[in-house]
Amino acid sequence: MSTVHPFSSLRIQVVIATRNRSEPLRECLLSLNQQTLLPHDVVVVDSSDQPDSRSVVEALQPSARFALHYVPTNVRSAARQRNLGAAYLDSDLVFFLDDDVVLEPDFVREIVRVFENDAAGQVGGVSGTITNCVYSPLSRLNRLLFALCTGEWRDSYAGRLVGPAVNFLPEDKPDTVQEVEWLPTTGVCYRKEVFAKHGFANDFEGYSFAEDVHLSSRVAQTHKLLNTTRARLYHHDLGASTHKNWVELGESMVAHRRLIMVSVLGKRRIRDSVHLFLYEIVYGAASLLASRRPLRIVCPLLWGKLKGFWKLWTGRQTAS
């Protein structure tokens, strides 16, 4: 019986932007090392305050089944760190992974398979399925409130980018490849030539809220975006435990969503701005309270959103 070569004929690069998450990073890299189809290169772009993440990478380099590169940076922006990593090497495909994900063994193989089956080159990007975070249909009351706040009423919002740039994850339908309107950087791959034309917006700082929506919605204007439920990963989603400035995050949610709404989706009418306000403040408050998140998070987050709208109305709002 012949042995399948662990590398694809397409050169594959993985980029992981990280900051102060050395143990989740270790787990992510170990899951990459167990892939049935290996990437050729993995680039870790690290903006950590301490050397822990560097130590993790250096400890794993001898046993890595791919070239494992460490790139330190003073840039504290998930978007810009990913751009740095993508520019570090040449490749045919570039994967972007959050540093707190764990991949199932066939993750890389199943995403690459989608590109290999796309001889016409119509597919620009493909995401995997986040097993612990997938689309759930809105209840009738929730859907009514959402429709009133955004002006969008649909039977299903799965995988869609609707209203004032509101994004929904796709459904987890077994063994399917489905077309979507945006892609999450939790676990995603782009054709390198397509990514090079767009890239992440460099003015998205820090947490870089919705930088993945901003990128993928631009790619969607010229290429298909797909999600495959055959490529699966688990997301620890450590953002809630690492965010320190909820007011700042609230401001960026308003600024970045409006940027996508206006510059990418072309929604510039007054009613679009009204829908943005209703979604972020009214629907946002209802959702946060329904989720029973602590008031120490809910209050500053909503205050940050109000500050974001005030800056918007007074002409001082930026995308950063």
Wavefront OBJ file of the C-alpha trace (Angstrom):
o trace
v 0.000 0.000 0.000
v 1.414 3.394 -1.007
v 1.795 6.176 1.536
v -0.025 9.434 0.847
v 2.409 12.350 0.866
v 1.476 14.687 3.757
v 1.816 17.861 1.665
v -0.354 19.260 -1.127
v 1.013 20.336 -4.494
v -0.388 23.751 -3.577
v 1.949 25.584 -1.231
v 0.113 26.200 2.035
v 0.942 28.847 4.612
v -0.740 29.276 8.005
v -0.685 32.614 9.842
v -1.507 32.910 13.552
v -1.636 36.325 15.200
v -1.193 36.021 18.958
v -0.842 38.105 22.087
v -0.395 36.838 25.652
v -1.988 33.418 25.046
v 0.919 31.009 25.172
v -0.940 27.898 26.317
v -3.842 28.184 23.829
v -1.201 28.838 21.158
v 0.599 25.627 22.106
v -2.624 23.637 21.796
v -3.351 25.194 18.406
v 0.121 24.391 17.067
v -0.065 20.814 18.326
v -3.355 20.326 16.464
v -1.705 21.661 13.297
v 1.102 19.148 13.730
v -1.459 16.316 13.681
v -3.064 17.297 10.379
v -3.543 14.603 7.731
v -2.497 17.234 5.182
v 0.275 19.448 6.508
v 0.891 23.116 5.761
v 4.336 23.881 4.398
v 4.845 26.864 6.698
v 3.296 28.186 9.904
v 4.022 31.803 10.828
v 3.321 32.976 14.382
v 3.181 36.783 14.632
v 3.493 37.645 18.311
v 2.840 40.974 20.062
v 2.966 39.543 23.601
v 4.338 41.476 26.560
v 6.226 38.437 27.881
v 8.448 35.804 26.172
v 6.103 32.877 26.932
v 4.724 32.532 23.397
v 8.200 32.699 21.891
v 9.284 29.926 24.250
v 6.323 27.794 23.131
v 7.242 28.198 19.459
v 10.930 27.484 20.052
v 10.092 24.380 22.094
v 7.869 22.996 19.325
v 10.124 23.831 16.367
v 12.274 20.657 16.567
v 9.247 18.336 16.439
v 7.133 20.357 14.010
v 6.306 18.551 10.756
v 6.316 21.901 8.947
v 8.536 24.979 8.930
v 7.545 26.904 12.063
v 8.456 30.592 11.981
v 8.337 33.097 14.846
v 7.857 36.796 14.016
v 7.901 39.240 16.964
v 6.242 42.624 16.527
v 5.377 45.734 18.499
v 2.228 46.097 16.405
v -0.793 45.323 18.577
v -3.427 44.752 15.956
v -4.810 41.353 14.948
v -5.449 42.695 11.430
v -1.981 44.149 10.922
v -0.281 41.147 12.506
v -2.068 38.899 10.025
v -0.936 41.117 7.155
v 2.653 40.852 8.423
v 2.406 37.085 8.564
v 0.880 36.766 5.101
v 3.670 38.905 3.612
v 6.382 36.846 5.323
v 6.400 34.040 2.733
v 5.083 33.174 -0.718
v 2.330 30.571 -1.011
v -0.666 29.506 -3.077
v -3.063 29.400 -0.134
v -2.916 31.320 3.140
v -4.784 30.106 6.219
v -5.620 32.416 9.102
v -6.300 30.845 12.502
v -7.160 32.350 15.856
v -4.586 31.397 18.474
v -7.234 29.745 20.662
v -8.566 27.124 18.238
v -8.035 23.362 18.107
v -8.330 21.736 14.685
v -9.748 18.327 13.925
v -7.184 16.217 11.988
v -8.731 16.678 8.509
v -9.266 20.441 8.817
v -6.530 21.537 6.394
v -7.163 18.664 3.975
v -10.892 19.385 3.641
v -10.428 23.092 2.996
v -7.671 22.490 0.447
v -9.930 19.934 -1.250
v -12.466 22.692 -1.984
v -9.816 24.771 -3.735
v -8.502 21.772 -5.668
v -12.021 21.137 -6.974
v -12.302 24.751 -8.162
v -10.459 24.558 -11.464
v -11.980 27.841 -12.679
v -10.607 29.756 -9.705
v -13.987 31.220 -8.784
v -13.593 30.547 -5.067
v -11.703 33.249 -3.202
v -11.971 31.939 0.348
v -13.164 28.940 2.361
v -13.910 28.699 6.076
v -14.196 25.712 8.345
v -17.019 25.056 10.804
v -16.691 26.103 14.429
v -18.214 23.105 16.169
v -19.105 24.923 19.398
v -20.411 28.091 17.751
v -22.818 27.645 14.837
v -25.967 29.296 13.572
v -29.131 28.822 15.599
v -32.440 30.019 14.124
v -33.840 33.090 15.853
v -36.982 32.639 17.892
v -40.088 34.363 16.564
v -39.826 37.193 19.116
v -36.092 37.581 18.579
v -36.555 37.624 14.800
v -39.256 40.269 15.100
v -37.048 42.533 17.221
v -34.119 41.955 14.873
v -36.246 42.802 11.820
v -37.560 45.975 13.462
v -34.033 47.106 14.342
v -32.308 46.202 11.048
v -35.013 46.242 8.399
v -34.168 42.643 7.463
v -36.697 39.807 7.711
v -35.563 36.421 6.396
v -36.554 32.838 6.992
v -32.890 32.112 7.706
v -29.889 34.380 8.262
v -27.356 31.547 8.215
v -24.055 32.609 6.649
v -25.478 35.999 5.679
v -24.345 39.607 6.002
v -27.525 41.638 6.399
v -28.857 45.025 7.468
v -26.192 47.368 8.892
v -23.385 44.832 8.285
v -24.677 42.231 10.758
v -23.040 38.838 10.204
v -24.293 35.338 11.033
v -22.360 32.080 11.109
v -23.456 29.301 8.704
v -25.477 26.241 9.618
v -23.668 23.063 10.570
v -25.223 20.808 7.932
v -23.339 17.483 7.874
v -20.968 16.894 4.952
v -21.829 20.049 2.986
v -20.089 22.896 1.221
v -22.275 25.992 1.200
v -21.956 29.472 -0.253
v -21.838 32.270 2.319
v -21.549 36.069 2.325
v -18.640 36.454 4.756
v -15.903 34.371 6.396
v -14.614 34.344 10.004
v -10.862 34.442 10.618
v -11.345 31.889 13.389
v -10.383 29.326 10.764
v -10.281 30.462 7.138
v -8.207 30.135 3.977
v -7.830 32.479 0.984
v -6.147 32.160 -2.343
v -2.953 34.132 -1.773
v -3.356 36.147 -4.963
v -6.875 37.152 -3.910
v -5.790 38.078 -0.399
v -2.894 40.133 -1.760
v -5.366 42.374 -3.638
v -7.379 43.118 -0.522
v -5.625 42.364 2.764
v -6.885 43.292 6.194
v -7.468 46.982 6.833
v -4.349 48.329 8.532
v -6.309 50.917 10.505
v -8.089 48.181 12.495
v -6.274 48.296 15.842
v -6.115 45.990 18.864
v -8.873 43.380 18.842
v -9.695 44.499 15.274
v -13.430 43.884 15.604
v -15.016 42.673 12.313
v -11.776 42.834 10.335
v -12.776 39.438 8.912
v -16.161 40.758 7.759
v -14.495 43.805 6.184
v -12.030 41.629 4.252
v -14.335 38.811 3.194
v -17.199 41.078 2.114
v -14.768 42.823 -0.249
v -13.519 39.499 -1.597
v -17.164 38.466 -2.121
v -17.575 41.227 -4.702
v -15.381 39.292 -7.157
v -15.190 35.701 -5.871
v -17.310 33.044 -4.210
v -17.012 32.466 -0.482
v -17.667 28.956 0.811
v -17.944 27.169 4.132
v -17.320 23.456 4.475
v -18.686 21.477 7.398
v -16.124 18.772 6.634
v -13.348 20.999 8.038
v -14.002 21.349 11.742
v -12.422 23.161 14.677
v -13.146 24.057 18.289
v -12.851 27.698 19.385
v -12.071 28.433 23.023
v -13.157 32.052 22.359
v -11.020 33.621 25.077
v -11.848 37.206 24.116
v -14.182 37.748 27.068
v -11.392 36.808 29.469
v -8.681 38.890 27.792
v -10.546 42.110 26.923
v -9.596 44.894 29.288
v -11.233 47.914 27.720
v -14.896 47.212 27.001
v -15.617 50.882 26.290
v -13.017 50.887 23.545
v -14.458 47.675 22.102
v -17.948 49.212 22.057
v -16.644 52.217 20.152
v -14.881 50.029 17.599
v -18.021 47.910 17.076
v -19.895 51.021 15.941
v -17.022 52.408 13.868
v -16.107 49.210 12.075
v -19.658 48.083 11.377
v -20.461 51.482 9.914
v -17.299 51.325 7.771
v -18.415 48.009 6.272
v -21.997 49.200 5.890
v -21.007 52.345 4.009
v -17.794 51.583 2.117
v -18.397 47.931 1.206
v -22.158 47.365 1.207
v -22.952 50.873 -0.075
v -25.618 51.543 2.550
v -25.399 55.295 3.011
v -29.015 56.339 3.580
v -30.215 57.941 6.785
v -32.398 54.921 7.517
v -29.314 52.687 7.308
v -27.692 54.760 10.051
v -30.896 54.535 12.076
v -30.876 50.749 11.700
v -27.250 50.680 12.830
v -28.145 52.619 15.964
v -31.168 50.455 16.725
v -29.194 47.267 16.198
v -26.211 48.279 18.323
v -28.117 49.943 21.157
v -31.630 48.466 21.327
v -31.059 44.948 19.975
v -27.549 44.912 21.440
v -28.772 45.754 24.935
v -31.557 43.152 24.742
v -29.122 40.477 23.549
v -26.532 41.258 26.214
v -29.110 41.164 28.986
v -30.649 37.953 27.647
v -27.210 36.328 27.648
v -26.866 37.219 31.346
v -23.435 38.698 30.859
v -22.122 40.569 33.919
v -23.079 44.222 34.240
v -19.371 45.036 34.542
v -19.192 44.087 30.853
v -22.638 45.145 29.615
v -22.555 48.707 30.966
v -19.125 49.788 29.645
v -19.772 48.041 26.316
v -23.035 49.951 25.787
v -21.391 53.168 26.978
v -18.638 52.608 24.415
v -21.241 52.180 21.675
v -22.929 55.422 22.673
v -19.558 57.164 22.605
v -18.979 55.693 19.157
v -22.242 57.133 17.859
v -21.487 60.503 19.453
v -18.132 60.599 17.645
v -19.903 59.563 14.462
v -22.494 62.339 14.758
v -19.880 64.967 15.634
v -17.610 63.907 12.779
v -14.843 62.503 14.961
v -15.396 58.781 14.405
v -12.630 56.751 12.774
v -12.189 53.049 11.987
v -9.430 52.501 14.512
l 1 2 3 4 5 6 7 8 9 10 11 12 13 14 15 16 17 18 19 20 21 22 23 24 25 26 27 28 29 30 31 32 33 34 35 36 37 38 39 40 41 42 43 44 45 46 47 48 49 50 51 52 53 54 55 56 57 58 59 60 61 62 63 64 65 66 67 68 69 70 71 72 73 74 75 76 77 78 79 80 81 82 83 84 85 86 87 88 89 90 91 92 93 94 95 96 97 98 99 100 101 102 103 104 105 106 107 108 109 110 111 112 113 114 115 116 117 118 119 120 121 122 123 124 125 126 127 128 129 130 131 132 133 134 135 136 137 138 139 140 141 142 143 144 145 146 147 148 149 150 151 152 153 154 155 156 157 158 159 160 161 162 163 164 165 166 167 168 169 170 171 172 173 174 175 176 177 178 179 180 181 182 183 184 185 186 187 188 189 190 191 192 193 194 195 196 197 198 199 200 201 202 203 204 205 206 207 208 209 210 211 212 213 214 215 216 217 218 219 220 221 222 223 224 225 226 227 228 229 230 231 232 233 234 235 236 237 238 239 240 241 242 243 244 245 246 247 248 249 250 251 252 253 254 255 256 257 258 259 260 261 262 263 264 265 266 267 268 269 270 271 272 273 274 275 276 277 278 279 280 281 282 283 284 285 286 287 288 289 290 291 292 293 294 295 296 297 298 299 300 301 302 303 304 305 306 307 308 309 310 311 312 313 314 315 316 317 318 319 320
